[in-house]
Amino acid sequence: MQPAYPSLTHALAGTLVDLAWFVEGADDEQMDPDDAVKALEGVAAGLDHLSGGQRSELLDLLGTMARAESDPARREFLEGFPSSFGLVEDSD
């Protein structure tokens, strides 16, 4: 059993990351690639509507989640989430 989240924001962020992690990792037999792209674009579009304070709170929470993650692949996903989903400007 997973421990309770410390806040609603943490619970929702964790659920959003879980969903994005699943969709991004799904193979063509699990999910149609076009549907996967639409779903991930929908996540990015929704996050685009966050206020500056909400965006900052989510970025802080994603950083906390990444530092606590024991799975290296999922930690990398969490670390890349902000740039992948338009929360920060890509530094490339």
N, C-alpha and C positions, 0 to 999 in steps of 0.2 A: 504494500500500500504506500502510495506517494504521500509525503507529509503535506499538510495544508500550506497553501501559499500565504506569504505575509500580508498581501494586499490584493484587492481586485485587479489593480493594474498589473501586478506581477502574474496573476492567473491568466489574464487575457493576453498579455505579451507571450507567455509561455505557450498558450494554445495557438496563437498566431504563428509562432516560430515552428511549433510541431506540424502545423498544417503546411507551411511553406517547405519545411524539410521533407515531408512526405511527397508533396507534389514535385519538387525538384528532383528527388531521388527515384521517382516512379519510372519504371521502364515502359516501353510502348504497349506491352500487354496489360499493364496495370491501369494505364491512363493514356488516352489519346494525346499525342504531343501538342496538337493545336489547343486542346482544352487545358492542358497544363500551362501553356504560355498565357492563355487568357486568364486563368486563375491567378497566376503570379503577377500579371499586369494589374489585375484587380486589387491585389494586396497593395502594390506600389501606389496605385491611384488613391486608395483609401488613406494610406499613410501621408499622401501629399496634402491632405486636408487638416493635418495636425497643426495646432498653434505652435509657436516657438517654444513655449514652456512644455507643452506635451511632447514635442520632438526631443527636447533636452532630457526630459524624464525617461523617455523610451530609450534613448541612447545610453544613458547611465545604467538603466536596467539591463540592456543587452550586454554591456560591458561586464556587469556583475554576473550575469548568466554565463558568459563566455569564460570568465575566470574560474567559475565553479564547475564547468563541464569537464568530465573525465574522458569522454570519447574525443580523440583528436580530430576526427572528421567533422563531428558536430560542433566542436569548438571553433574550427576554421569557418564553418558555415555561419556561426554566430558572429564571429569577428568580421566577416564579409557582408553580413546582413545590412548594415547601414548604407554601404555604397551600392549594394545590389538592388536595394529597394528605394533608393532616392532620398534617404534621410540625410546624407552628407554628399558633398561634391566629390566625385571620383578624382583621386589625385594623379591618375595616369595621363 
